[in-house]
Amino acid sequence: MSYEKPGLASKHFDDLFNSLPSMEGKTVAISGTTSGTGFVAANACGKLGAKVLLLNRPSDRAKAALEKLKANNSNGSFTQIDCDLQSFASVKKAAKKLHTQCPDGLDVLCNNAGVMALEDYATEDGFDVQMQTNHLSHFLLTKLCFDLLEKAGDARGEARIVNHSSIARQQVKKLEAAYLGKNGGNLGGNGASMLFGGARWVRYGQTKLANAAFTASLHEKLTAKGSKVKALVAHPGLAETDLQSTTVTDGGMGKWFTKQLMKLGQSREDGALGILTCIAHPDAQSGQFFGPGMGGMFTALKGPAVGYPLETSYDNPQTRELLWSQSCAAIGDAFDI
């Protein structure tokens, strides 16, 4: 079962894009660019003159997206790097290719890709499919590419790590270690109620809280080191992307409910305002969170991306330590900054 997208109009994207400086001479790696906010961000970076590295699972969709990006752009360049975030082995191979592609360093690593409200099953590495896709593999990728980010920062004054969270981070009270461990398939089952704590949505909320906590941890460590690498995070509001379609197909949301909910949303272009600000806006600072509005879940569904500080629900010593220690244990290696 699938649903028909409402085709929401973009209202704010052009204003942001027209305010951004050239990205010529910069290299940007973005995960999840076959559609949605990742495709929009990749397209924008290319038009601004960047070299864009597309981290996607090999598929016909990835090939089609690459060809469309090339056809849309005459300023930037695009290169596909195979990267399956449900496999640590694939991430390690992708990191090696990134080193080959980035002899002068990596200016931006945008950890954008994500899945939403999927069934309770384990990846080949034993972790929840949502947590490994949305956070753990990005944690590993960031560790493996950190030397490239530092190289770019030293050469050009700054580099950026951009994580993509969600208003769903507010659906869970705190980050819990069980969701970061090898417990895939044993994390509550397949309850699909978004409003009443269905287990699919609890797992998703944990991953989006992890994205924000990862940013808080990075920001603290990078600041203490005096690093030129910035850590930023964004959320898309309620953006019209393929996430809704795949979640409906997987049984995580009903077709009718999704259709009604998305009437409150915004276009994929406007949903990309947060990550694009983090990637390219000259005034974006480490430790900032960009997205449409502040406050509760239903006050931040759409609108221009605004910057606000990291929130104490995850930017606290206990959560930062839990996130970092459990993520290191998951990838089987230390990530020292």
MOWOVEN-V194435 format. One record per backbone hydrogen bond with DSSP energy under -1.0 kcal/mol. CO is the residue of the C=O (numbers start at 1). NH is the residue of the N-H. E is the energy in kcal/mol with one decimal. If there is no record, write none. Layout:
co=CO nh=NH e=E
co=CO nh=NH e=E
This chain:
co=12 nh=16 e=-1.5
co=13 nh=17 e=-2.8
co=14 nh=18 e=-2.5
co=16 nh=19 e=-1.6
co=17 nh=20 e=-1.5
co=23 nh=26 e=-2.0
co=26 nh=51 e=-2.8
co=27 nh=107 e=-1.3
co=27 nh=108 e=-1.6
co=28 nh=53 e=-3.2
co=29 nh=110 e=-3.3
co=30 nh=55 e=-2.7
co=35 nh=39 e=-1.6
co=36 nh=40 e=-2.0
co=37 nh=41 e=-2.6
co=38 nh=42 e=-2.5
co=39 nh=43 e=-2.6
co=40 nh=44 e=-2.4
co=41 nh=45 e=-2.6
co=42 nh=46 e=-2.2
co=43 nh=47 e=-2.2
co=44 nh=48 e=-1.5
co=45 nh=50 e=-2.5
co=46 nh=49 e=-1.6
co=48 nh=23 e=-3.6
co=50 nh=77 e=-1.4
co=51 nh=28 e=-3.0
co=52 nh=79 e=-2.0
co=53 nh=30 e=-2.5
co=54 nh=81 e=-3.2
co=55 nh=32 e=-2.5
co=56 nh=83 e=-2.3
co=59 nh=63 e=-1.9
co=60 nh=64 e=-2.6
co=61 nh=65 e=-2.5
co=62 nh=66 e=-2.2
co=63 nh=67 e=-2.2
co=64 nh=68 e=-2.2
co=65 nh=69 e=-2.5
co=66 nh=70 e=-2.2
co=67 nh=71 e=-2.2
co=68 nh=72 e=-2.0
co=69 nh=73 e=-1.0
co=77 nh=52 e=-3.3
co=79 nh=54 e=-3.1
co=81 nh=56 e=-1.3
co=84 nh=87 e=-1.7
co=87 nh=91 e=-1.9
co=88 nh=92 e=-2.3
co=89 nh=93 e=-1.8
co=90 nh=94 e=-2.4
co=91 nh=95 e=-2.4
co=92 nh=96 e=-1.6
co=93 nh=97 e=-1.8
co=94 nh=98 e=-2.3
co=95 nh=99 e=-1.8
co=96 nh=100 e=-1.4
co=97 nh=101 e=-2.1
co=98 nh=102 e=-1.3
co=102 nh=105 e=-1.7
co=107 nh=160 e=-2.7
co=108 nh=29 e=-2.9
co=109 nh=162 e=-2.8
co=110 nh=31 e=-2.2
co=110 nh=112 e=-1.7
co=111 nh=164 e=-1.2
co=119 nh=121 e=-1.4
co=121 nh=129 e=-1.9
co=123 nh=126 e=-1.6
co=126 nh=184 e=-1.9
co=127 nh=123 e=-2.4
co=128 nh=132 e=-2.8
co=129 nh=133 e=-1.8
co=130 nh=134 e=-2.8
co=131 nh=135 e=-2.2
co=131 nh=136 e=-2.3
co=132 nh=137 e=-2.5
co=135 nh=139 e=-2.6
co=136 nh=140 e=-2.3
co=137 nh=141 e=-2.6
co=138 nh=142 e=-2.6
co=139 nh=143 e=-2.2
co=140 nh=144 e=-2.5
co=141 nh=145 e=-1.5
co=145 nh=149 e=-1.7
co=146 nh=150 e=-2.5
co=147 nh=151 e=-2.0
co=148 nh=106 e=-1.7
co=148 nh=152 e=-2.0
co=149 nh=153 e=-2.5
co=150 nh=154 e=-2.5
co=151 nh=155 e=-1.9
co=152 nh=156 e=-3.0
co=153 nh=157 e=-1.6
co=159 nh=230 e=-3.2
co=160 nh=109 e=-2.5
co=161 nh=232 e=-2.9
co=162 nh=111 e=-3.0
co=163 nh=234 e=-1.9
co=166 nh=169 e=-1.8
co=167 nh=170 e=-1.7
co=168 nh=171 e=-2.0
co=176 nh=179 e=-1.1
co=177 nh=180 e=-1.7
co=181 nh=183 e=-2.4
co=183 nh=186 e=-2.4
co=191 nh=200 e=-2.2
co=193 nh=198 e=-3.0
co=198 nh=202 e=-1.9
co=199 nh=203 e=-2.4
co=200 nh=204 e=-1.8
co=201 nh=205 e=-2.8
co=202 nh=206 e=-2.3
co=203 nh=207 e=-1.8
co=204 nh=208 e=-2.1
co=205 nh=209 e=-2.3
co=206 nh=210 e=-2.1
co=207 nh=211 e=-1.9
co=208 nh=212 e=-1.5
co=209 nh=213 e=-2.6
co=210 nh=214 e=-2.7
co=211 nh=215 e=-1.5
co=212 nh=216 e=-2.2
co=213 nh=217 e=-2.6
co=214 nh=218 e=-2.7
co=215 nh=219 e=-2.9
co=216 nh=220 e=-2.2
co=217 nh=221 e=-2.3
co=218 nh=222 e=-3.3
co=219 nh=223 e=-2.3
co=220 nh=224 e=-2.0
co=221 nh=225 e=-1.6
co=222 nh=226 e=-1.0
co=222 nh=227 e=-2.5
co=228 nh=159 e=-1.6
co=230 nh=161 e=-2.8
co=231 nh=287 e=-3.3
co=232 nh=163 e=-2.5
co=233 nh=290 e=-2.4
co=234 nh=165 e=-3.2
co=238 nh=266 e=-2.4
co=239 nh=241 e=-1.2
co=242 nh=246 e=-2.6
co=243 nh=247 e=-2.2
co=244 nh=248 e=-2.5
co=245 nh=249 e=-2.3
co=246 nh=250 e=-2.0
co=247 nh=252 e=-2.9
co=248 nh=251 e=-1.1
co=254 nh=258 e=-2.4
co=255 nh=259 e=-2.1
co=256 nh=260 e=-2.1
co=257 nh=261 e=-2.9
co=258 nh=262 e=-2.5
co=261 nh=264 e=-2.1
co=262 nh=265 e=-1.4
co=266 nh=240 e=-2.2
co=267 nh=271 e=-2.1
co=270 nh=273 e=-1.2
co=272 nh=276 e=-2.4
co=273 nh=277 e=-2.1
co=274 nh=278 e=-2.2
co=275 nh=279 e=-2.4
co=276 nh=280 e=-2.5
co=277 nh=281 e=-1.9
co=281 nh=284 e=-1.3
co=285 nh=288 e=-1.3
co=288 nh=233 e=-1.9
co=289 nh=308 e=-2.2
co=290 nh=235 e=-1.9
co=291 nh=293 e=-1.6
co=291 nh=306 e=-3.0
co=296 nh=299 e=-1.5
co=301 nh=238 e=-3.2
co=306 nh=291 e=-1.9
co=308 nh=289 e=-2.6
co=311 nh=314 e=-1.5
co=311 nh=315 e=-2.6
co=314 nh=316 e=-1.6
co=316 nh=320 e=-2.6
co=317 nh=321 e=-2.2
co=318 nh=322 e=-2.3
co=319 nh=323 e=-2.8
co=320 nh=324 e=-2.3
co=321 nh=325 e=-2.7
co=322 nh=326 e=-2.4
co=323 nh=327 e=-1.9
co=324 nh=328 e=-2.3
co=325 nh=329 e=-2.1
co=326 nh=330 e=-1.9
co=327 nh=331 e=-2.1
co=328 nh=332 e=-1.0
co=328 nh=333 e=-1.8
